[in-house]
Amino acid sequence: MTTKAELKTILVTGCSAGGVGAALAIALATKGHCVFATARNLSKIPPALVNLPTVTTLLLDVTCKTSIATVATAVADATKARGDPGLDVLINNAGVGYTAPLLDTDLDLAQRVYDTNIWGPIRIIQSFADLLIRKKGRLVNMCSISSVLHMPWMGVYASSKAAMTVISDTLRLELAPFGVSVITVVLGIVATDFNNNKFSLILPPRSRYTTIHETILAWRSGDIGPKGCTASEVAASLLPDILGCGKTGTIWRGDKSIFVKYLSAWTPEFLLVRGNTDPQAVMSHNITLLKLLHIYEMLLPDITISDWGKAWCWSVTAITALCAMAFAITALTASKKLLLTVCSLTASSCYVMSMCYFAMAADIGWIAVDVEFARGTRAAQDHHPSRQIFWVRYVSWFIATPLLMTELFLLASASTEVILVEVFLDLVVIATGLSGAVIPSDYKWAYYFYGAIACGGIGYQVIFTGTTAAEVQGPELRRKYVQCSTLMMVVWVGYGVAWGLSEGGNVISPAEEAVFYGILDLLGGPVFGTLVALAAC
């Protein structure tokens, strides 16, 4: 629930029905924020937006200085009357499209595109800068993946968005001294009415592209090519960023945006830019780029760890790092050989765990795997269902858990043979868990079965063999061993449950998975190590 003190004053340009601007304005006003929704034609603002109680609609043409000045005065007067010194957020969303080969571009229309998409936002920013600076507000500039993805027929529009991206990044530096943050939103493919807001395409009679005129028209109208997500979905993903509780700087939102981010960064230039004077070949290259997008889509997961899940991983990273240092210091000062060994092994385990959670917090060390059960998210049900599987977690376990298991059996003074068998079973459980996690079919449960058998062997060794060895050392040591081994078995059973709910059954999200595994790792690492160290004293 947004409190009155948290409510913001926001201006959004380009709020015509069916667009991202209108969707953003509706989403913000629904939360109670005061929204000034503007459009060049007030009749195009949807009734769902007009009828919201916290919305004020204003006529605004971003290419007209007089229109901008009128709106700036109206907004300043309205905020002053409410006792509000200025604007919290300014969203530059108004824009116009143009699809045409550059050889046949109408330069008058191209100039109008630049006037709307480049000079328009600058006019708005200059006129509302004082109101933004008074509130140390946030400037949001809507840009496009077309600015980094070279596509035929999009030269004028794409170059206008590329220019706006540079302008936005420059403004971030220039406005920072005044406390104003700037977000550059690189929008992916969104299913809006934007194609209806494009200038018409009329090729001259002697155009070199006459043979594919119909194809270009179909591309312009959106009849071919990917359809994208809805405007409301994009608006929902942008709210945390707009309201100041999400990322800043350049953010990528909307369908295919992340794919294009990596495509533009890692794909060789000859695949993105290829000179060819044959119109049909150019169109073929266009299709090749779409296929590349599809390949990247297959490589990137639909179900991913959320920002709060990453925040949790950062917390575990810090906790395990501090524990690693604490155990290392204790090992250096330990007078007993067993305590030295236990603290050294626990310090090493915590160190490895810290690196693992650092990787997950940084969103690396994973692969995308098709889920067997498409549950939990609409994305997993509607299209290509793939889940983010963190293989780095298994690497961490492969190193850390044998060390922790070893210190438990050293506490019981078990034989070397027993320790080697236990480590072998430990590694089998981890190997089968990883194998099952990366297999998209129901064969994953066969690996789960094999892992469960190995886990049963671990339980037998811990409960019976280890306890028998500890009894030889006396009742007090047996009592301490039982405490440590009980915690160990609870953690291992928990791992099996967590795997079944996450990598196995896709019941919980990757963020919830991170919390589940994180709690188990903290119990099985620092907490377990502390119990064993106390028992070794």
C-alpha angles and dihedrals in degrees: 000000000000112000123220091252090056096052114112137206110235136181118202123187124204100033099163117146117276095023137109092251093059091044091051093047092050093047092049096044091048087061089054100258119145105249130191103201115195135187138165088240116035092200089067094060106103118247089233087067099038093054096054110110097227095049127101116189119211134184109241133170108187090203093058120078092198092053092049093048091051092052093045090054092047093050093046091050093046094050092045091052089053092050090249115136097209150314125325095193135017115192117196102202105137113113146139132221134221127187117191141117109269091234089061100034117137100232093205089057091044089054090052089052091053091045091055102036101037113017092034095063091043090053089050093048093049092049096047099035094103092053091048095047092050090061096033083236138174129264117207118193118191111219133164145239086237087077091070102026113076107222127168119250092019098087099116097042094040093049091050090054092045089054091048090051091056091045091050093049090048092049089054088064096040096048097042094086088059095051095252115136121208127210122196108203112202101200122207126203111321126181100234139133089261092115087064088059095061127107114253121264118232115169117206115249093253096045116144088224098057092110091063098034092120092050092053090048090051089050091049093051093046094243089129128037130046118324100213134203125307125273091242091055091052091047091053091051091049099050096086090050095046094047092052100251098099138052125323131202117039116354129182117219137165134042116327093002095117090044091054091046091062094034092057093044101045109021114099112255094238088067092052099040120034123162115228129148095200108101093210090052090051090053090048089053088052089056090047089058090052089052089052088053089053091050091051089047089056091050095051122068128243094208109054140165113275128229092259089050089054090048089055090051090052089053093051089047091057095043095050092044091053091046091050090055092046093051091045091054091047090051091053091054098038117122097192120073093221092051090049091052095045094048092046092051093046092047090052092048093049090047091055092045090052091054090048095053091044088058092049092046089052089049096242134118098058144108132206114247127183110247121235093212114043097210137130103040136049088229090061091052102042104046145353101348112210130153131212108247116191106216089176088074090062091049088055093050091046089062104029107041097056088054092052092045090050094054091051092056092042087057089056091045090236120175124268090247091057091049092050092051091048093050090049092053090046092055091047091056092051094045093050091045092054092044092051093045095057096044112094097201132072088265084089088081091061088061089046088055093051090047091050090054090052089047088053088055089052090051092051092050093047098043101039112015095039094044091050091052091048092051089062088061093055140272095283094056090044090055092051091046092052090053092051095042092049090056090046093053093046089054094048093049087048090054090056092050092046092051092051092051096044122023091017108042103013089225097134128043123253089255092053088044090055091053093047094048091039093058090048092048092050091049093044094043121033097013094045091044090052092052092049092046091052090049090051094053 
